[in-house]
Amino acid sequence: MSDNRIPDKQTAGLLPEDESKNPVFRLGRAVAGFMLLVWAGVLLLVFYLVFRFWFA
């Protein structure tokens, strides 16, 4: 049983490190961050247009 636990701990420790170095993983995080910025910009634009017409 202890033999089964040791590889699990090793793979659990190594996978996040290897995954963060993966270029596809890093590209995915960059795309997600860019999409978040785009959504924030769209939300600000919608609020600006709604309140501009509301208070006009």
Phi and psi in radians as a Rosetta constraint file:
Dihedral C 1 N 2 CA 2 C 2 CIRCULARHARMONIC -1.174 0.35
Dihedral N 2 CA 2 C 2 N 3 CIRCULARHARMONIC -0.479 0.35
Dihedral C 2 N 3 CA 3 C 3 CIRCULARHARMONIC -1.182 0.35
Dihedral N 3 CA 3 C 3 N 4 CIRCULARHARMONIC -0.564 0.35
Dihedral C 3 N 4 CA 4 C 4 CIRCULARHARMONIC -1.295 0.35
Dihedral N 4 CA 4 C 4 N 5 CIRCULARHARMONIC -0.508 0.35
Dihedral C 4 N 5 CA 5 C 5 CIRCULARHARMONIC -1.335 0.35
Dihedral N 5 CA 5 C 5 N 6 CIRCULARHARMONIC -0.586 0.35
Dihedral C 5 N 6 CA 6 C 6 CIRCULARHARMONIC -1.139 0.35
Dihedral N 6 CA 6 C 6 N 7 CIRCULARHARMONIC -0.839 0.35
Dihedral C 6 N 7 CA 7 C 7 CIRCULARHARMONIC -1.097 0.35
Dihedral N 7 CA 7 C 7 N 8 CIRCULARHARMONIC -0.577 0.35
Dihedral C 7 N 8 CA 8 C 8 CIRCULARHARMONIC -1.090 0.35
Dihedral N 8 CA 8 C 8 N 9 CIRCULARHARMONIC -0.738 0.35
Dihedral C 8 N 9 CA 9 C 9 CIRCULARHARMONIC -1.170 0.35
Dihedral N 9 CA 9 C 9 N 10 CIRCULARHARMONIC -0.657 0.35
Dihedral C 9 N 10 CA 10 C 10 CIRCULARHARMONIC -1.174 0.35
Dihedral N 10 CA 10 C 10 N 11 CIRCULARHARMONIC -0.797 0.35
Dihedral C 10 N 11 CA 11 C 11 CIRCULARHARMONIC -1.182 0.35
Dihedral N 11 CA 11 C 11 N 12 CIRCULARHARMONIC -0.635 0.35
Dihedral C 11 N 12 CA 12 C 12 CIRCULARHARMONIC -1.154 0.35
Dihedral N 12 CA 12 C 12 N 13 CIRCULARHARMONIC -0.584 0.35
Dihedral C 12 N 13 CA 13 C 13 CIRCULARHARMONIC -1.355 0.35
Dihedral N 13 CA 13 C 13 N 14 CIRCULARHARMONIC -0.547 0.35
Dihedral C 13 N 14 CA 14 C 14 CIRCULARHARMONIC -1.558 0.35
Dihedral N 14 CA 14 C 14 N 15 CIRCULARHARMONIC -0.519 0.35
Dihedral C 14 N 15 CA 15 C 15 CIRCULARHARMONIC -1.084 0.35
Dihedral N 15 CA 15 C 15 N 16 CIRCULARHARMONIC -0.826 0.35
Dihedral C 15 N 16 CA 16 C 16 CIRCULARHARMONIC -1.084 0.35
Dihedral N 16 CA 16 C 16 N 17 CIRCULARHARMONIC -0.626 0.35
Dihedral C 16 N 17 CA 17 C 17 CIRCULARHARMONIC -1.178 0.35
Dihedral N 17 CA 17 C 17 N 18 CIRCULARHARMONIC -0.787 0.35
Dihedral C 17 N 18 CA 18 C 18 CIRCULARHARMONIC -1.171 0.35
Dihedral N 18 CA 18 C 18 N 19 CIRCULARHARMONIC -0.631 0.35
Dihedral C 18 N 19 CA 19 C 19 CIRCULARHARMONIC -1.191 0.35
Dihedral N 19 CA 19 C 19 N 20 CIRCULARHARMONIC -0.643 0.35
Dihedral C 19 N 20 CA 20 C 20 CIRCULARHARMONIC -1.246 0.35
Dihedral N 20 CA 20 C 20 N 21 CIRCULARHARMONIC -0.422 0.35
Dihedral C 20 N 21 CA 21 C 21 CIRCULARHARMONIC -1.493 0.35
Dihedral N 21 CA 21 C 21 N 22 CIRCULARHARMONIC -0.206 0.35
Dihedral C 21 N 22 CA 22 C 22 CIRCULARHARMONIC -1.180 0.35
Dihedral N 22 CA 22 C 22 N 23 CIRCULARHARMONIC 2.211 0.35
Dihedral C 22 N 23 CA 23 C 23 CIRCULARHARMONIC -1.094 0.35
Dihedral N 23 CA 23 C 23 N 24 CIRCULARHARMONIC -0.556 0.35
Dihedral C 23 N 24 CA 24 C 24 CIRCULARHARMONIC -1.189 0.35
Dihedral N 24 CA 24 C 24 N 25 CIRCULARHARMONIC -0.703 0.35
Dihedral C 24 N 25 CA 25 C 25 CIRCULARHARMONIC -1.112 0.35
Dihedral N 25 CA 25 C 25 N 26 CIRCULARHARMONIC -0.736 0.35
Dihedral C 25 N 26 CA 26 C 26 CIRCULARHARMONIC -1.188 0.35
Dihedral N 26 CA 26 C 26 N 27 CIRCULARHARMONIC -0.655 0.35
Dihedral C 26 N 27 CA 27 C 27 CIRCULARHARMONIC -1.140 0.35
Dihedral N 27 CA 27 C 27 N 28 CIRCULARHARMONIC -0.696 0.35
Dihedral C 27 N 28 CA 28 C 28 CIRCULARHARMONIC -1.095 0.35
Dihedral N 28 CA 28 C 28 N 29 CIRCULARHARMONIC -0.709 0.35
Dihedral C 28 N 29 CA 29 C 29 CIRCULARHARMONIC -1.168 0.35
Dihedral N 29 CA 29 C 29 N 30 CIRCULARHARMONIC -0.646 0.35
Dihedral C 29 N 30 CA 30 C 30 CIRCULARHARMONIC -1.158 0.35
Dihedral N 30 CA 30 C 30 N 31 CIRCULARHARMONIC -0.738 0.35
Dihedral C 30 N 31 CA 31 C 31 CIRCULARHARMONIC -1.133 0.35
Dihedral N 31 CA 31 C 31 N 32 CIRCULARHARMONIC -0.719 0.35
Dihedral C 31 N 32 CA 32 C 32 CIRCULARHARMONIC -1.114 0.35
Dihedral N 32 CA 32 C 32 N 33 CIRCULARHARMONIC -0.712 0.35
Dihedral C 32 N 33 CA 33 C 33 CIRCULARHARMONIC -1.129 0.35
Dihedral N 33 CA 33 C 33 N 34 CIRCULARHARMONIC -0.714 0.35
Dihedral C 33 N 34 CA 34 C 34 CIRCULARHARMONIC -1.122 0.35
Dihedral N 34 CA 34 C 34 N 35 CIRCULARHARMONIC -0.742 0.35
Dihedral C 34 N 35 CA 35 C 35 CIRCULARHARMONIC -1.097 0.35
Dihedral N 35 CA 35 C 35 N 36 CIRCULARHARMONIC -0.645 0.35
Dihedral C 35 N 36 CA 36 C 36 CIRCULARHARMONIC -1.110 0.35
Dihedral N 36 CA 36 C 36 N 37 CIRCULARHARMONIC -0.738 0.35
Dihedral C 36 N 37 CA 37 C 37 CIRCULARHARMONIC -1.123 0.35
Dihedral N 37 CA 37 C 37 N 38 CIRCULARHARMONIC -0.720 0.35
Dihedral C 37 N 38 CA 38 C 38 CIRCULARHARMONIC -1.101 0.35
Dihedral N 38 CA 38 C 38 N 39 CIRCULARHARMONIC -0.769 0.35
Dihedral C 38 N 39 CA 39 C 39 CIRCULARHARMONIC -1.115 0.35
Dihedral N 39 CA 39 C 39 N 40 CIRCULARHARMONIC -0.669 0.35
Dihedral C 39 N 40 CA 40 C 40 CIRCULARHARMONIC -1.126 0.35
Dihedral N 40 CA 40 C 40 N 41 CIRCULARHARMONIC -0.714 0.35
Dihedral C 40 N 41 CA 41 C 41 CIRCULARHARMONIC -1.119 0.35
Dihedral N 41 CA 41 C 41 N 42 CIRCULARHARMONIC -0.746 0.35
Dihedral C 41 N 42 CA 42 C 42 CIRCULARHARMONIC -1.119 0.35
Dihedral N 42 CA 42 C 42 N 43 CIRCULARHARMONIC -0.721 0.35
Dihedral C 42 N 43 CA 43 C 43 CIRCULARHARMONIC -1.103 0.35
Dihedral N 43 CA 43 C 43 N 44 CIRCULARHARMONIC -0.768 0.35
Dihedral C 43 N 44 CA 44 C 44 CIRCULARHARMONIC -1.094 0.35
Dihedral N 44 CA 44 C 44 N 45 CIRCULARHARMONIC -0.718 0.35
Dihedral C 44 N 45 CA 45 C 45 CIRCULARHARMONIC -1.112 0.35
Dihedral N 45 CA 45 C 45 N 46 CIRCULARHARMONIC -0.747 0.35
Dihedral C 45 N 46 CA 46 C 46 CIRCULARHARMONIC -1.109 0.35
Dihedral N 46 CA 46 C 46 N 47 CIRCULARHARMONIC -0.805 0.35
Dihedral C 46 N 47 CA 47 C 47 CIRCULARHARMONIC -1.088 0.35
Dihedral N 47 CA 47 C 47 N 48 CIRCULARHARMONIC -0.699 0.35
Dihedral C 47 N 48 CA 48 C 48 CIRCULARHARMONIC -1.089 0.35
Dihedral N 48 CA 48 C 48 N 49 CIRCULARHARMONIC -0.809 0.35
Dihedral C 48 N 49 CA 49 C 49 CIRCULARHARMONIC -1.169 0.35
Dihedral N 49 CA 49 C 49 N 50 CIRCULARHARMONIC -0.708 0.35
Dihedral C 49 N 50 CA 50 C 50 CIRCULARHARMONIC -1.119 0.35
Dihedral N 50 CA 50 C 50 N 51 CIRCULARHARMONIC -0.854 0.35
Dihedral C 50 N 51 CA 51 C 51 CIRCULARHARMONIC -1.266 0.35
Dihedral N 51 CA 51 C 51 N 52 CIRCULARHARMONIC -0.488 0.35
Dihedral C 51 N 52 CA 52 C 52 CIRCULARHARMONIC -1.140 0.35
Dihedral N 52 CA 52 C 52 N 53 CIRCULARHARMONIC -0.763 0.35
Dihedral C 52 N 53 CA 53 C 53 CIRCULARHARMONIC -1.294 0.35
Dihedral N 53 CA 53 C 53 N 54 CIRCULARHARMONIC -0.534 0.35
Dihedral C 53 N 54 CA 54 C 54 CIRCULARHARMONIC -1.168 0.35
Dihedral N 54 CA 54 C 54 N 55 CIRCULARHARMONIC -0.789 0.35
Dihedral C 54 N 55 CA 55 C 55 CIRCULARHARMONIC -1.520 0.35
Dihedral N 55 CA 55 C 55 N 56 CIRCULARHARMONIC -0.058 0.35
